[in-house]
């Protein structure tokens, strides 16, 4: 039925364009994972491949290491895996393409429907916390997809990590469908269904091992490094500024060690803290990042700071500013981890943000005093 597949692809592209026109970022345009259609009482539904291509894996790498992930999404709606019918299960997913791909990859031996919610391109765990993977959106998609005409049963399977955003009672009341909370990992879905929708304790267990933490670190390093040129420019101006103008030799000679310490603080906050997360004391991510940053800076100053830079004001600035920067960067990791919840993050922000502002002001004052002393004013 090539003409039906063409119609679905055109509809898919049309919806993607309309989403762009309403102010959202461009949606993922590739359709090689759409391999046909399945006819339903409400019309053709795209049939998707359960085999990931080289393109898919390359895109996964890019969304793990660059800002490509900001636009990596699929159009919300109903999709078919295998050859589902009116008795097949309905699995709910986010429209973050990586999450969608991880689900369809595990459905090679299943015939199932996938109901994709509009989570604004955010994964299930984060979207549930933000409310985009939520009760209202799920009820809306059930209605828009006319799911009651596609399947005879009245149940949808929601991933366990999406549970914080979905109220089963309210979905049942507004959409008429029961919500079953599936396992944490998509790989366990076949066994979960085979067991009569019963999850074992191991299926319910949320793990966050070193490998999972490290794979997320590029997404923490990239945002920090985007801001690094602004910091570098500021440092070079500070150390190069003289009454006669900006001296480039002084800027480089005086500023280089502090540029290197800036890189150390980024790596301490975005790489070392996530890697050592279970071993660094205290629950607070801000404190964990500060401890890691302090240790990293303490070790680094022995090799990075030159004898002429062992100025009291600069040393105070070093041990105040760089651990603080590491702490701030580490705090961003709360959005990627299962170690904390929304209430914990809000509590940390209420305490940490004022402290960061205070330390930033004090750091600026220290640098100003250093320059005034250098010029013989103080």
C-alpha positions, 0 to 999 in steps of 0.5 A, a space after each residue: 500500500 505505497 499510496 497510504 504510506 506516502 499519505 502518512 509521510 505527507 501528513 507527518 511532514 505537514 504536522 511537523 511544519 505546522 509545529 514549526 509555524 507555531 513557534 516550536 523548534 524544527 522537528 526531526 525530519 527523517 522518515 526512514 524508520 517509517 516502513 509502512 502503514 497499518 489500517 485502523 478504523 480511524 485511518 492509516 497509522 505509521 508502521 515503524 521499524 524496530 531495528 535502529 539504523 546507522 543514522 539512528 545511532 549517529 544521531 544518538 551520539 550527536 544528541 549525547 554530545 551536542 545541542 542536537 538533542 534540543 530538536 530531536 523529536 518525533 510528531 506526537 500521535 499513534 504509531 504501530 510496531 509490528 502488526 498490531 490489532 484491536 487487542 494489542 497493547 498500547 505503550 506510552 512514550 515521550 516524543 524525545 526521539 532517543 526515548 522513542 528509539 529505545 522503546 521501538 528497539 525492544 519491540 522486535 517480537 511484539 505487536 503493539 501500539 505506541 502512543 507518543 505524547 507531546 513532551 516538547 522533545 524532553 525524555 520521560 523522566 524529566 518531562 514527568 517532573 516538568 508536567 509535559 508527560 502528564 495526565 492532561 497530555 495523556 488524556 488528550 492524546 488518547 482522545 485525539 488518536 481515537 484510541 477507543 476505536 483502535 483497540 477493544 481493551 481500555 488500558 495503556 502502559 506508562 513507563 514507571 519513570 513517567 508515574 510522577 506526572 500521571 494520575 491513573 485515577 484522573 486518566 480513567 475518569 477523563 479518558 476511560 482508560 486504565 493506566 498500568 505502570 510498566 517497568 523502568 527499562 524498555 528491555 523488560 517490557 516483553 517479560 512484563 507483558 508475558 507475566 500478565 502485566 506484573 513487574 518483578 522487584 528488579 524491573 521496578 528498581 531504578 539504577 544509576 550506575 557509573 556507565 549511565 552517569 558518564 554517558 550524560 556528562 557531555 550534556 553537562 560539559 557542553 553548556 558550561 563550555 559555551 559560556 567559557 569564552 565569556 569567562 575567558 574574555 573577562 579574565 584576559 581583560 582583567 589581567 591585561 588591563 593597565 593604565 595605558 591600555 590593554 597589554 596582551 602579553 600581560 593578559 596571556 601570562 597572567 590570565 592563562 593559569 586562571 583559564 586553566 583553573 576554569 577548565 578544571 572547575 568545569 571538569 570537576 563539576 560536570 565530569 568528576 562529580 557525576 562519576 563520584 556521585 555515590 562516594 562524595 559525602 552529603 546529599 546536596 549536589 551543590 555541596 558535592 560539586 563544591 567538595 569535588 571542585 575544592 579538591 580538584 583546584 587544590 591539586 591543580 594550583 600546585 602545577 598551574 599557578 606560577 610563583 609570581 601568582 601566589 598573591 594573597 588576593 588571587 589565592 583567596 579568589 581562586 579558592 572561593 570562585 572556582 569551587 563555587 563554579 564547580 558547585 554550580 555546574 554540578 547542581 545542573 546534574 540534578 535534572 539528569 539523575 534519579 538521586 533527587 526529586 523536584 522538592 529536593 532540587 527546589 530546596 537546593 536552589 533556594 539556598 544555593 542561588 543566593 550563595 552563588 550570587 554573594 560569592 560572585 560579588 566577593 570574587 569580583 571585589 577581590 579581582 578589583 582589589 588585586 588590580 588596584 594594588 597592582 596599579 599602586 592605588 591600594 
